[in-house]
Amino acid sequence: MHLLSYNCVLCDLNTEETVQHLFLECDMARSYWGLIGLTVISSPDVLHRFKSFKIQIKTPFFMKIILIMCWCILTTRMTPSTEVSLLAVCVGWTFSS
């Protein structure tokens, strides 16, 4: 598919939207991770970044938290107009589980 632009629509970095950018490098994604107390480390290795999340979360259900936040980021990307309400649902679910 040919698009006019492949740049991320959620941030001002004027960067091509890749999977790594969408979930780990986009300003919006970093702010989402920050809302649940996680810091996205700088590393070219994506697996190392997710291992860092595991260390920061310190719970046996860390993968569920990571997957829910990825779902929140992706859903926000697909429907940016509902960002605030969707984020509230996602963060509320994550902290209450």
C-alpha positions in Angstrom: 0.0 0.0 0.0 1.3 3.5 -0.9 0.6 6.3 1.6 1.4 9.9 1.4 3.5 9.7 4.6 4.7 6.8 6.7 5.5 9.1 9.6 4.1 8.6 13.1 0.9 10.6 13.6 1.2 10.6 17.4 4.3 12.5 17.9 6.3 15.5 16.5 9.5 13.5 15.8 8.8 13.3 12.1 9.9 9.7 12.2 8.8 6.7 10.2 6.3 4.7 12.1 7.9 1.3 12.8 6.8 -1.2 15.4 9.8 -0.2 17.5 8.9 3.4 17.2 5.2 3.0 17.9 5.6 1.0 21.1 9.0 2.2 22.5 10.3 5.4 20.9 7.2 7.6 20.2 6.8 10.4 22.7 3.2 9.3 23.3 4.2 5.7 24.0 7.0 6.8 26.4 4.4 8.9 28.3 2.0 5.9 28.5 4.8 3.7 29.9 5.7 6.5 32.3 2.1 6.6 33.6 2.6 3.1 35.1 6.0 3.9 36.4 8.1 2.4 33.6 11.1 4.0 31.9 11.9 3.1 28.4 15.7 2.6 28.3 17.8 3.5 25.2 19.0 0.4 23.5 19.1 -0.8 19.9 18.0 -4.2 21.2 14.1 -4.4 21.5 14.3 -7.5 23.6 16.6 -5.8 26.1 14.1 -3.0 26.4 11.3 -5.4 27.3 13.5 -7.3 29.7 14.1 -3.9 31.4 10.3 -3.6 31.8 10.2 -7.1 33.4 12.9 -5.9 35.9 11.0 -2.7 36.6 7.6 -4.3 37.1 8.8 -7.0 39.5 5.6 -9.1 39.4 5.0 -12.6 38.0 2.3 -11.2 35.7 4.6 -8.6 34.1 3.8 -9.9 30.6 0.1 -9.1 31.0 0.9 -5.5 32.0 3.2 -5.1 29.0 0.6 -6.6 26.6 -2.2 -4.5 27.9 -0.1 -1.3 27.5 0.9 -2.3 24.0 -2.8 -2.8 23.3 -3.6 0.6 24.7 -0.9 2.2 22.5 -2.0 0.4 19.4 -5.7 1.2 20.0 -4.9 4.9 20.6 -2.9 4.8 17.3 -5.9 3.5 15.5 -8.4 6.0 17.1 -6.5 9.0 18.4 -9.7 10.9 19.2 -10.4 8.6 22.1 -6.9 8.8 23.6 -7.7 10.2 27.0 -10.7 8.0 27.8 -9.0 4.8 26.5 -5.8 5.6 28.5 -7.8 6.1 31.7 -9.4 2.6 31.2 -6.1 1.0 30.4 -4.2 2.5 33.3 -7.0 1.9 35.7 -7.2 -1.7 34.7 -3.4 -2.1 35.0 -3.3 -0.7 38.5 -6.3 -2.5 39.8 -5.3 -5.9 38.6 
